[in-house]
């Protein structure tokens, strides 16, 4: 959760922008950490939502690299 919150802070204070690959990498890693915890707690709806966030981040990282 710290990664996601810090990523939002960086975005809100213009240290990063939405087209910066680092922003999406931090989001993907933060969401991955949360999905592991949510899987262990069997919080399925939130687990699915975080998994979708990971997919969006990975898609955007791929798009930015190509």
Wavefront OBJ file of the C-alpha trace (Angstrom):
o trace
v 0.000 0.000 0.000
v 2.940 2.324 0.658
v 3.976 2.035 -2.989
v 0.533 2.979 -4.266
v 0.207 5.901 -1.863
v 3.678 7.205 -2.656
v 2.983 6.827 -6.369
v -0.154 8.917 -6.014
v 1.820 11.520 -4.048
v 4.425 11.697 -6.827
v 1.687 12.096 -9.431
v -0.255 14.720 -7.477
v 2.882 16.775 -6.839
v 4.122 16.451 -10.430
v 7.245 14.453 -9.657
v 5.881 11.865 -12.111
v 3.251 12.035 -14.801
v 0.860 9.441 -16.185
v 3.103 8.778 -19.183
v 6.157 7.995 -17.048
v 6.925 4.275 -17.068
v 8.162 4.445 -13.463
v 4.684 5.535 -12.361
v 3.158 2.383 -13.860
v 5.888 0.085 -12.530
v 5.340 1.382 -8.995
v 1.574 0.940 -9.404
v 1.992 -2.639 -10.663
v 4.324 -3.571 -7.804
v 2.056 -1.967 -5.209
v -0.985 -3.745 -6.597
v 0.920 -7.038 -6.687
v 1.728 -6.699 -2.993
v -1.906 -6.021 -2.206
v -3.150 -8.948 -4.311
v -0.945 -11.370 -2.380
v -2.418 -10.140 0.905
v -5.970 -10.118 -0.470
v -5.566 -13.663 -1.808
v -4.443 -14.889 1.608
v -7.426 -13.176 3.248
v -9.800 -14.487 0.546
v -11.084 -10.991 -0.166
v -12.108 -11.977 -3.688
v -13.851 -8.829 -4.979
v -10.933 -6.591 -4.015
v -8.456 -9.221 -5.210
v -10.087 -9.153 -8.663
v -10.053 -5.350 -8.735
v -6.341 -5.183 -7.836
v -5.599 -7.882 -10.429
v -7.274 -5.698 -13.055
v -5.124 -2.756 -11.921
v -2.031 -4.926 -12.458
v -3.195 -5.850 -15.963
v -3.821 -2.204 -16.828
v -0.371 -1.226 -15.542
v 1.321 -4.048 -17.474
v -0.551 -3.119 -20.651
v 0.506 0.517 -20.270
v 4.138 -0.415 -19.536
v 4.167 -2.573 -22.680
v 2.611 0.239 -24.736
v 5.161 2.765 -23.447
v 8.066 0.439 -24.275
v 6.960 -0.162 -27.866
l 1 2 3 4 5 6 7 8 9 10 11 12 13 14 15 16 17 18 19 20 21 22 23 24 25 26 27 28 29 30 31 32 33 34 35 36 37 38 39 40 41 42 43 44 45 46 47 48 49 50 51 52 53 54 55 56 57 58 59 60 61 62 63 64 65 66
